[in-house]
């Protein structure tokens, strides 16, 4: 009888250990009622209840224009690497690990950061307009999807080392809207059917990172704030750059994400894999965009000057 009790106790401990520390999205709760959804992530990592969490809702009336936010400099973004990319379903999203050669600097960043991976967050792929899934929102409005290009400090060897510093990571965020077909994404989207389930990965031909983003001349307008990773451990040393100009994918291209599942066969389809917006807690959201509109003001001044000149000549 004692042995039976011990055996049952061991089973209970094993079962409990398997559940503890397992975070998930709200859309997974039906299938995994014991997993911790975003409202409970702080039970896994206390930092998830920190005062500088991401994502946030950007209220355009409240942003602060910062003239130091010049266009960023992209190094190696237009280079097609030689090593194949690993496209992986990691049970939370679709992720591509990079060989850390592309770098970003300038734009108010105090140092250079090297790209280590990119991934996406989305709502319901078949209904992008009705159930959008971007993590950040602008004046309460969300986009169907959001692309995150994750960078670590140039002097750090990996993410773990970068997290030991207060400004270890820089994430470039791009909204994705439903519009025209984007042929640059075909290489990646055509492989989604081969990574339907958690843990599956495929090798794909590398692309220049810039081909997945809006044209560089459209990247001068962006928002900047201090935040966190949007998944546990919710590390709070992330410098966020959220661009105004979105990436475009067609409705059909967005629907291809319906192939994916959070786990194995017959598991919940991978959808609504976003964290709800977090309180700003007094943080400022800076904006670069006013610098782009200055030429209009200069033109008005020029028009006024011309008017004055012409009127004086008339007299």
Secondary structure, DSSP 8 states (H G I E B T S, - for coil): -HHHHHHHHHHHHHHHHHHTT-B--GGGTTT-TTSB-GGGGGGT-GGGGSSS-S--EE-GGG-EE-TT---EEEESTT---SS-EEEEE-SSSEEEE--S--EEEETT-SS-EEEEEEEEEES-GGGTTTS---SSEETTB--SEEEEEEEEETT-SSHHHHTTSTT-EEEEEEEEEE-S--GGGHHHHTTGGGG-STT-EEEE----GGGGS--GGG-S-EEEEEE--SSTT--S-EEEEEEEEEEEE-HHHHHGGGG-BSSSTTS-B-----------TT---EE-THHHHHHHHHHHHHHHHHHHHHHHHH-
